[in-house]
Each structure stands twice: as C-alpha cells, then as structure tokens.
C-alpha cells in the first residue's frame, strides 16, 4: 500500500506526516523527498524499542554519523535531568543547528527529545518516529514538548514543531495490549470533539482497531491525524480552538497526578476515565443529553475497556481530586476550565465560576 502523506501547516513550520507499513526501512528516501539534510544526528530512544528496529533505522541513515541516547521512557523520567543529559551529548559532540535529533518511541520520548531540541542553540531540527498508537495519533502532531515536575504534568515545555513525523504501522505489533487501548482513547476523543460520523464508525470498527486490523487502523490513524492537523494549523499555540483537544484531560491529568504518574494507570486509560467524567459533567450542568453517557458506556463495555475509577481500584475524595485539578495548566485567575460536550462533534469551553457545582458533581461521581 502506498504511504499516506499529510501536511501540517503552522505559522512557523510546515511539515509532513507520513503513514505506512515500512517507513523505517526507507527512512533515507523519505528524508530526501522532504529535503531534510543533516550530517549527524542523535537518536533518542525508548529502551523498549527492539534492537532490530534500531538497526533498521541506523542502516537506513547510511553515511550520516549517528549517536544514541537510550533511556527508560516513563512519566517519572520525563524530567529536566534527562533533558540535560541529552543536551550534554549535543554539546560534547559539537552538534550544529543544521544537525538533528530523531526521537524513537512513544509520547514521552517525543516530548523529552523535542524539548531538548527546542532548547539546544535556540532550536535544533528534530524528526519524530512515534512507535505507539497513542503517540502516532496524538503527541507526535502539533509541536507540544514538555516535562513533568512534582507540581504536575507538562508544566514546563515549549511549542516546537518537528521537521517530519514518520508513522510506521509495523512498530505496533510488539506493543502490549494496554498500550493499544491507551492509544484508542485519543482516537475516540477526536471523534467526540469533531466528527459525529467518525464516532459511529468507531462504534462499528473499534474492535478491529484494537486488534490491529491494518485497513481500519490506517483509516483511524489518518482520520485522527487529519483532525488534529487541522486544529493545530488554525491554532498552533493553544490560544483558541486547540483547547478542545483537552477533552477528558483536565480530569485525566488529575487522576494521573493522584496516582503519582505510575504504571497503575496509563495516560490513555486516564483519558478514558476523564472523558467519561467530562461527559457526565456536561449532562450534570445541562449542556448535553443523557444519551451521550449511555452511548459512551455501551461502547466501552462492547470493547471491554474499563472506564470507571473502581475498575482500576482507585478511590479519591472530592477534596483531594479538586486539589490535583488545580495543578492543570488551564487554570486561569484561579478558576478551573473544562472542555465539555454539547453533543458528539460539538464542544463547549466552560470556566467554572461556582466551585460548589463541581463539589456536588464529584461527591456522587468519583466511582
């Protein structure tokens, strides 16, 4: 099958998203076609990436000088310490701004490597090779980079666009099932915020996607990338419409923070929980129809995806939950902000002026 070629246009950078089955093997030709030229590069690699994949990438880079930085990509290591390690390698090897970082891994690898690239000499080229379904449809697109602190997730970072995003479907074959499910959360999110027809297509084909059916997978990735690319092109730095991408994330990030960004709950799993809470909060406030809750519950049950806190053995008081909601980047003038749903495909940006409403909601919905 011929690779799918999508274009992302922003104010400062235009780049390609290339989706196909064996992109890694032909990396050099894709770089040439997109006029991406460099003499040396640093591969920032998640340690879970199979050696055979790394070997294919280094071989395809041919005569270019390559260095490797391999690290354990998890939320606890998504911090300034590892960014500094990358920067030190670039300094020691005397990288110029015409050289390149290539990130190979999931969203954490892309965030850490992309952040380092944005800092080195005020901006070094980087290429993103996302290897998880979650990163392929979400974090690899849009130029957000960042690291965590003890105060919360992604509180330090930049907007910095890659030179290219190369999505190779064969990287998904070795992923654990939880990681596939985690990626499906973001695919589902795109349907909820922008495309009612896509949501009902997912209701019919969701099982095929998480079973890695090639035809359905390519369509879902392409559709997700198109939706996010369009939003990012309109609003690169999240000053307007881009905020709709945060559906479920305000609640979801609080859950991740409460669990210490641990393996107890993956990002996508937290997004499933967060979207369920966001839909219920939308109905609670009178913005959406109760049918939305039923549709979401039925879809999760059909796919056997846990979507309640109790299914992950999590229990929080409304007070501690609100405390962690306040760590969110979207808090303005000490007021919480949520992306809610009026109906599938139509969102609402809601600033909470009366916290008693949230307390009342959480008292009966943190289950």
C-alpha positions in Angstrom: 0.0 0.0 0.0 1.3 3.4 -0.9 2.1 5.6 2.2 -0.3 8.3 3.1 1.2 11.8 3.1 -0.5 14.6 5.1 0.7 18.1 5.5 0.7 20.2 8.7 0.9 24.0 8.1 1.6 26.3 11.0 2.8 29.9 11.1 6.4 29.0 11.7 6.7 25.5 10.2 5.3 23.2 7.5 6.0 19.5 7.7 4.8 16.1 6.6 3.1 13.2 8.4 3.9 10.0 6.5 1.8 6.9 7.4 2.7 3.5 6.1 3.8 -0.1 6.9 7.6 0.0 6.4 8.5 3.6 6.7 11.6 2.9 8.9 13.2 0.7 6.3 13.1 3.5 3.7 13.8 6.4 6.1 16.6 7.8 4.0 14.4 8.2 0.9 11.7 10.0 2.9 14.2 12.4 4.3 15.5 13.2 0.8 12.0 13.7 -0.6 11.3 16.2 2.2 14.6 18.0 1.8 15.7 17.1 5.4 19.5 17.3 5.3 22.0 16.8 8.2 25.4 15.4 8.7 24.9 13.9 12.2 22.0 13.0 14.4 21.3 11.9 17.9 18.8 9.1 18.2 16.7 9.5 21.4 15.4 6.0 22.0 13.0 4.4 24.4 14.8 1.4 25.9 11.8 -0.9 25.0 12.4 -0.4 21.3 13.6 -3.7 19.8 17.2 -3.8 18.6 16.2 -4.9 15.2 14.2 -1.7 14.7 17.1 0.5 15.8 19.4 -1.4 13.4 17.0 -0.8 10.5 16.9 2.9 11.3 20.7 3.3 11.6 21.2 1.3 8.4 18.7 3.5 6.5 20.5 6.6 7.7 23.5 5.4 5.6 26.6 7.6 5.8 25.3 10.0 8.4 27.1 9.9 11.7 24.7 8.7 14.5 24.8 8.7 18.2 22.4 7.1 20.6 20.8 8.1 23.9 18.7 5.3 25.3 16.5 5.8 28.4 13.6 4.3 30.3 10.7 6.4 29.0 8.2 6.8 31.8 6.4 9.7 33.5 8.9 9.8 36.4 11.8 10.1 34.0 10.1 12.8 32.0 12.1 15.5 33.8 14.8 18.1 33.4 17.5 15.6 34.4 17.1 13.6 31.2 16.8 16.7 29.1 20.1 17.9 30.5 21.7 14.5 29.6 20.6 14.9 26.0 21.8 18.5 25.9 25.2 17.4 27.2 25.7 14.9 24.5 24.8 17.5 21.9 27.4 19.8 23.4 30.1 17.2 23.7 29.6 16.1 20.1 29.6 19.7 18.9 26.2 19.5 17.2 25.3 22.4 15.0 21.8 23.8 14.3 22.0 22.0 10.9 22.2 18.7 12.7 19.3 16.7 14.0 17.6 14.8 16.9 15.5 11.8 15.9 13.1 10.6 18.6 12.1 6.9 18.5 9.4 5.8 21.0 6.1 6.9 22.5 4.9 10.3 23.6 7.3 10.6 26.5 10.3 10.1 24.2 9.0 12.6 21.8 8.3 15.2 24.5 11.7 14.9 26.1 13.7 14.8 22.9 11.6 17.5 21.3 12.0 19.7 24.3 15.8 19.2 24.3 15.8 20.1 20.5 13.9 23.3 21.2 16.5 24.4 23.8 19.8 23.5 22.1 21.2 26.6 20.4 17.7 28.0 20.5 16.4 25.3 18.1 17.8 22.1 16.6 15.9 20.2 13.9 14.2 17.1 15.0 12.2 14.2 13.5 9.6 12.2 15.3 9.2 8.5 14.8 6.3 7.6 17.1 6.1 3.9 17.9 3.0 3.7 20.0 -0.6 4.1 18.8 -1.1 6.9 21.4 1.9 8.9 20.1 1.1 8.3 16.5 -2.4 9.9 16.7 -1.7 12.5 19.4 1.5 13.7 20.9 3.6 13.4 17.7 1.4 16.0 16.0 1.2 19.7 17.0 4.6 20.6 18.4 3.9 20.4 22.1 7.0 19.4 24.1 7.4 19.2 27.8 8.4 17.6 31.1 6.8 16.9 34.4 7.5 18.4 37.8 6.4 17.4 41.3 3.6 20.0 40.9 2.0 18.4 37.9 2.3 17.1 34.3 3.8 19.0 31.4 4.1 22.2 33.3 7.5 23.1 31.7 7.7 22.9 27.9 7.6 24.6 24.5 5.7 24.7 21.3 8.3 23.4 18.8 7.4 21.7 15.5 9.3 18.7 14.1 10.7 18.6 10.6 8.7 15.4 9.9 6.6 12.7 11.6 7.1 9.2 10.3 4.4 6.7 11.3 5.2 3.1 10.7 2.4 0.7 11.5 4.7 -2.3 12.0 6.0 -0.7 15.2 2.6 -1.5 16.8 3.0 -5.3 16.5 5.1 -5.6 19.7 3.1 -3.3 21.8 1.3 -4.6 25.0 -2.5 -4.7 24.8 -2.8 -1.9 27.4 -0.7 0.4 25.2 -3.0 -0.3 22.2 -6.1 0.5 24.3 -4.4 3.7 25.6 -3.9 4.9 22.0 -7.6 4.2 21.2 -8.6 6.7 23.9 -7.2 9.6 21.8 -8.7 8.2 18.6 -12.1 8.1 20.3 -11.5 11.7 21.6 -11.1 13.1 18.1 -14.5 11.6 17.1 -16.2 13.1 20.2 -14.8 16.6 19.6 -15.1 17.0 15.9 -16.8 14.2 13.9 -20.1 12.6 14.9 -19.9 10.2 11.9 -16.4 9.1 12.9 -17.7 8.2 16.4 -20.4 5.9 15.0 -17.8 4.4 12.6 -15.7 3.7 15.7 -18.7 2.0 17.4 -18.7 -0.4 14.5 -15.0 -0.8 14.0 -13.4 -0.2 17.4 -12.7 -3.9 18.0 -10.9 -4.2 14.6 -8.7 -1.2 15.5 -7.5 -2.6 18.8 -7.0 -6.0 17.1 -4.7 -4.1 14.7 -6.6 -4.8 11.6 -4.5 -2.9 9.0 -7.3 -1.4 6.9 -9.3 0.0 9.9 -6.1 1.1 11.7 -4.8 3.1 8.8 -8.2 4.8 8.4 -8.4 5.6 12.1 -4.8 7.0 12.3 -5.3 9.0 9.1 -8.6 10.5 10.3 -7.1 11.3 13.8 -4.1 13.0 12.2 -6.3 15.0 9.8 -8.5 16.2 12.7 -5.5 17.2 14.9 -3.5 18.7 12.0 -6.4 21.0 11.0 -6.8 22.2 14.6 -3.1 22.8 15.1 -2.9 24.6 11.8 -5.6 27.0 13.0 -4.2 27.4 16.5 -0.6 26.4 16.9 -0.1 27.8 20.5 -3.4 26.9 22.1 -4.9 30.3 22.2 -8.3 29.3 20.8 -9.8 26.2 19.2 -6.8 23.9 20.1 -8.1 23.8 23.6 -10.8 21.4 22.5 -8.1 18.7 22.3 -8.2 18.7 26.1 -11.5 16.9 26.3 -11.1 14.5 29.3 -7.6 15.7 30.0 -8.3 18.0 32.9 -9.9 15.2 34.8 -7.5 12.7 33.4 -4.3 14.6 34.4 -5.7 14.9 37.9 -6.1 11.1 38.1 -2.5 10.6 36.8 -1.2 13.1 39.3 -3.1 11.4 42.2 -1.5 8.0 41.2 2.0 9.5 41.0 2.2 9.1 37.2 2.8 5.4 37.8 2.0 2.3 35.8 -1.1 1.9 37.9 -2.8 3.9 35.2 -1.6 4.8 31.7 -2.3 8.1 30.1 -4.9 6.8 27.7 -6.6 4.9 30.5 -6.8 8.2 32.5 -8.2 9.8 29.4 -11.0 7.2 29.1 -11.9 8.0 32.8 -11.5 11.7 32.2 -13.8 11.7 29.1 -16.4 9.7 31.0 -16.3 12.3 33.8 -16.4 15.2 31.3 -19.5 13.8 29.5 -21.2 13.2 32.8 -20.3 16.7 34.0 -21.7 18.1 30.7 -25.0 16.4 31.3 -24.9 17.4 35.0 -24.6 21.1 34.0 -27.4 20.7 31.5 -25.3 21.1 28.3 -25.7 17.6 26.9 -28.2 14.8 26.6 -28.1 11.8 28.9 -28.0 9.6 25.8 -24.3 10.6 25.5 -23.5 8.9 28.7 -25.3 5.7 27.6 -23.6 5.6 24.2 -20.1 6.1 25.8 -20.8 3.4 28.5 -22.1 0.9 25.8 -19.0 1.5 23.6 -16.6 0.9 26.5 -18.5 -2.2 27.5 -18.5 -3.6 24.0 -14.7 -3.2 23.8 -14.3 -4.4 27.4 -12.4 -1.2 28.3 -12.5 -0.1 32.0 -13.9 3.4 32.3 -14.7 3.8 36.0 -12.3 4.6 38.8 -13.5 1.5 40.7 -12.4 -0.7 37.8 -8.8 0.4 38.4 -9.2 0.1 42.2 -8.9 3.9 42.6 -10.7 5.9 45.2 -10.3 9.6 45.9 -12.1 12.2 48.0 -13.6 15.2 46.1 -11.2 17.5 48.1 -8.0 15.8 47.1 -9.3 15.5 43.5 -10.0 19.2 43.3 -6.6 19.9 44.7 -5.0 18.0 41.8 -7.3 19.6 39.3 -5.8 22.9 40.3 -2.3 21.7 39.0 -3.7 21.8 35.5 -2.1 24.3 33.0 -5.6 25.6 32.0 -6.3 27.2 35.4 -6.8 30.9 34.9 -7.4 33.5 37.5 -7.7 30.7 40.0 -10.7 29.3 38.0 -10.8 25.8 36.6 -11.6 25.3 32.9 -13.1 22.3 31.3 -13.8 21.2 27.7 -17.3 19.7 27.8 -19.7 18.2 25.2 -23.0 19.6 23.9 -23.3 16.6 21.5 -20.9 14.3 19.7 -18.8 16.5 17.5 -19.6 19.8 19.3 -17.7 21.0 22.3 -18.0 23.8 24.9 -15.3 25.6 26.7 -16.5 26.1 30.3 -15.0 28.2 33.0 -16.1 27.2 36.5 -17.3 30.2 38.4 -19.1 28.3 41.2 -16.9 25.5 42.7 -19.9 24.2 44.7 -21.2 22.7 41.4 -18.1 20.7 40.9 -18.1 19.6 44.6 -21.7 18.4 44.2 -20.8 16.6 41.0 -17.7 14.9 42.3 -19.4 13.8 45.6 -21.6 11.4 43.6 -19.4 10.6 40.5 -16.0 9.6 41.8 -16.9 5.9 41.5 
